[in-house]
Amino acid sequence: MLSPFSSTANGNLVGEEQQKKDPQKIEKFLLDYASKKISGTNSNNISNNSAEDEKHLTAESYDFYVFLNDLFWETDQNLKNSPDYRSIMEYAYEKVTEKTRNALPIDDKMAKKNLENDAAKKDNVQPFNSYYNRQQVVNYARNWVSPGNQKRNLVEYPTFDLDCTNFASQAWVAGGNVQRKPSNIPNNYYSTSDYWYSIVKQTSPITGLPTLFGWSTSWSVVDDFQDYWRKRGQSVISASHSNLNTIISNAEIGDIVQFKSYNSPRPTHSMVVTKKENGTLYLTYHSGPNNNDVLDNDIKNIEAKETWYLVKF
C-alpha cells in the first residue's frame, strides 16, 4: 500500500501520532506522487518512475494545489487505500486552507474580456434588493460558470486559484445579502470571521481595471464563511452522508452547501444550490475537480463525504 512513511525494522509503520508530526514526509511523498500522476507515469503504480519527461512539482506550484484540492473529491482510490490516508488528508486541508486564507488575487488574463461582458451579465441580475432574492443568486451563479473551464468572476471581485467560496459569496451578494465591513479596511485579506466583505481599493487610471482589493477571509475561505454566518445567527444544518436527505429536504435555491471530506478536520468546499427538483439538489460552483467550473451537478453524483453542511439564508 502507498505510504509516505518508512517501515520500521519489523515492517510496521511508525505510530499515527508520530506521523502527524512529520508533514515534510507527507509533502515529499505527495509531491512525488502528484508529479508522476500529472506526467502520466503512475496511473496504476506509484513506483513507476521511468518517464524521462516526468513533471516535477514544487510545494507552491499551481498544479500541486489543484492536485490537493482534487483530493477533497476523494476519487483517488490509490491514496484512499493508503494506511496513512488520514494524515494525507489532514496535510491537504492545512495546505489548501493556508493557501486560500493568505491568497492574493491571480493575474486574471480574462479581466478585460470580463469587463466587456459585465454589462450583459448584469442585465440578468437586477440591482441589489433590501431582501434576499434566491433567483438572483441562481442567475449570478449560472452567469459566471463555464462548465469544464474556468470563467471566474466579475472584475470588481478578486479571482483566486482556488475560488469556490469567493464565488459563493459573490452569488449571495447578488441575492441581496449586505456586506459587513470594518471602519478601516486593510489592503488584501483580513483574517476574520467577524466581517464579510470584498471591495475594490484601487483601479488602474489607464485600463480602469482593479489593481488592489480588500476582503475578509470569511469571504473566500470555506470554514471562515461558515463561522461568520453562524455568528450572524443563520441556520447551519449538518448531516452525515447517510443522512444526505436532511440536507436535500431543508435546502432551497440560493442556499450554500459545503462538505467535509473523510479525514479532513473542517469543511473543504462551498457550492451554490441552483436547482431543486426530482428529490435532489443541483449545485453550481468554481474549483471543482481539476479546478474547473461545474454547473447544476446532482449532489447525489458527488462522492460520499463525511459531513454535509447547509448554510441557509
Residue pairs with C-beta under 8 A, 6 or more apart in sequence:
1 81
1 82
1 83
2 33
2 46
2 78
2 79
2 81
2 82
2 84
3 13
3 29
3 82
3 83
3 84
4 25
4 26
4 28
4 29
4 30
4 84
4 87
4 88
5 13
5 14
5 19
5 22
5 25
5 84
6 14
7 13
8 14
13 19
13 83
13 84
16 86
16 87
19 25
19 26
19 84
19 87
20 87
20 90
23 91
23 94
26 84
26 87
26 88
26 91
27 59
27 91
27 95
30 64
30 67
30 68
30 88
30 91
30 92
31 56
31 57
31 58
31 59
31 64
32 46
33 42
33 46
33 79
34 57
34 63
34 64
34 67
35 54
35 55
35 56
35 57
36 42
36 46
36 48
36 49
36 51
36 54
37 43
37 67
38 55
38 57
38 63
38 67
39 51
39 53
39 54
39 55
40 51
41 48
41 49
41 50
41 51
41 54
42 48
42 49
46 78
55 63
57 63
57 64
57 67
58 64
59 95
62 161
65 95
65 96
65 99
65 161
65 162
66 161
66 290
66 291
68 92
68 95
68 96
69 96
69 162
69 287
69 291
70 76
70 289
70 290
70 291
71 79
71 88
71 89
71 92
71 261
72 92
72 96
72 259
72 261
72 264
72 268
72 269
73 261
73 288
73 289
73 302
73 303
74 80
74 261
74 262
74 303
74 304
74 305
75 289
75 303
79 85
79 88
82 88
85 262
85 263
86 263
88 263
89 261
89 262
89 263
89 264
90 263
90 264
90 265
92 264
93 261
93 264
93 265
93 266
93 268
96 162
96 268
97 221
97 222
97 223
97 266
99 161
99 162
100 160
100 162
100 165
100 217
100 220
100 221
100 222
101 189
101 191
101 217
101 220
101 221
101 224
102 189
103 160
103 161
103 162
103 189
103 220
104 188
104 189
105 158
105 159
105 160
105 213
106 159
106 160
106 161
108 114
108 152
108 155
108 159
110 151
110 152
111 155
111 209
112 207
112 209
114 152
114 153
114 154
114 155
115 155
115 208
115 209
118 154
118 155
121 143
121 144
121 154
124 139
124 140
124 143
125 136
125 139
125 140
125 143
125 174
126 133
126 136
128 173
128 174
128 176
129 136
129 176
130 176
131 176
132 175
132 176
132 177
132 254
132 313
133 175
133 176
133 254
134 175
134 252
134 253
134 254
135 253
135 254
136 174
136 175
136 176
136 254
137 171
137 172
137 174
137 175
137 253
137 254
137 272
138 253
138 254
138 272
138 274
138 275
138 284
139 174
140 170
140 171
140 174
140 175
141 167
141 171
141 272
141 274
141 284
142 274
142 284
142 295
144 151
144 152
144 153
144 154
144 167
144 170
145 151
145 284
145 285
145 286
145 293
145 294
145 295
146 293
147 292
147 293
147 294
147 295
148 292
148 293
149 292
149 293
150 286
150 291
150 292
150 293
151 293
152 159
152 163
152 286
153 159
153 163
153 166
153 167
153 170
154 170
155 209
155 210
156 200
156 210
157 166
157 170
157 198
157 213
158 166
158 198
158 210
158 213
158 215
158 220
159 166
160 166
160 220
161 291
162 287
162 291
163 286
163 287
164 222
164 269
164 270
164 271
164 285
164 286
164 287
165 219
165 220
165 221
165 222
165 225
165 270
166 198
166 215
166 219
166 220
166 286
167 270
167 272
167 285
167 286
167 287
168 225
168 256
168 270
168 271
168 272
168 285
169 196
169 198
169 219
169 220
169 225
170 198
171 254
171 272
172 254
172 256
172 313
173 179
175 254
175 313
177 313
179 196
179 197
179 198
179 199
180 195
180 196
180 197
181 195
181 197
181 199
182 190
182 195
185 197
185 199
185 201
185 214
186 214
187 201
187 212
187 214
188 212
188 213
188 214
188 215
189 214
189 215
189 216
189 217
189 220
190 214
190 215
190 216
190 217
191 216
191 217
191 224
192 216
192 217
192 218
192 224
193 216
193 217
193 218
193 224
193 227
193 228
193 231
194 218
194 228
194 231
195 216
195 218
195 228
196 216
196 218
196 219
196 225
196 228
196 229
197 214
197 215
197 216
197 219
198 213
198 214
198 215
198 216
198 219
198 220
199 213
199 214
199 215
200 210
200 212
200 213
201 210
201 212
201 213
201 214
202 210
202 211
202 212
203 209
203 210
203 211
204 210
204 211
216 224
216 228
217 224
218 224
218 225
218 227
218 228
219 225
222 258
222 266
222 267
222 268
222 269
222 270
223 266
223 267
225 256
225 258
225 270
225 311
226 236
226 258
226 267
226 309
226 311
229 236
229 311
230 236
234 311
234 312
234 313
235 310
235 311
235 312
236 309
236 310
236 311
236 312
237 246
237 247
237 250
237 309
237 310
237 312
238 307
238 308
238 309
238 310
239 246
239 247
239 307
239 308
239 310
240 306
240 307
240 308
241 304
241 305
241 306
241 307
241 308
244 299
244 300
244 308
247 257
247 281
247 299
247 308
247 309
247 310
248 276
248 279
248 280
248 281
248 299
250 310
250 312
251 257
251 273
251 276
251 281
251 310
251 312
252 273
252 276
252 312
253 273
253 274
253 275
253 276
254 272
254 273
254 313
255 272
255 273
255 310
255 311
255 312
255 313
256 270
256 271
256 272
256 273
256 310
256 311
257 270
257 271
257 272
257 273
257 281
257 283
257 299
257 308
257 309
257 310
257 311
258 267
258 268
258 269
258 270
258 271
258 308
258 309
258 311
259 267
259 268
259 269
259 302
259 305
259 306
259 307
259 308
259 309
260 266
260 267
260 268
260 305
260 306
260 307
260 308
260 309
261 268
261 305
261 306
262 304
262 305
262 306
263 306
264 306
267 307
267 309
269 285
269 287
270 285
271 283
271 284
271 285
271 297
272 283
272 284
272 285
273 281
273 282
273 283
274 282
274 283
274 284
274 295
274 296
275 281
275 282
275 296
276 282
280 298
280 299
280 300
281 298
281 299
282 296
282 297
282 298
282 299
283 294
283 296
283 297
283 298
283 299
283 302
284 294
284 295
284 296
284 297
285 293
285 294
285 297
286 293
288 294
288 297
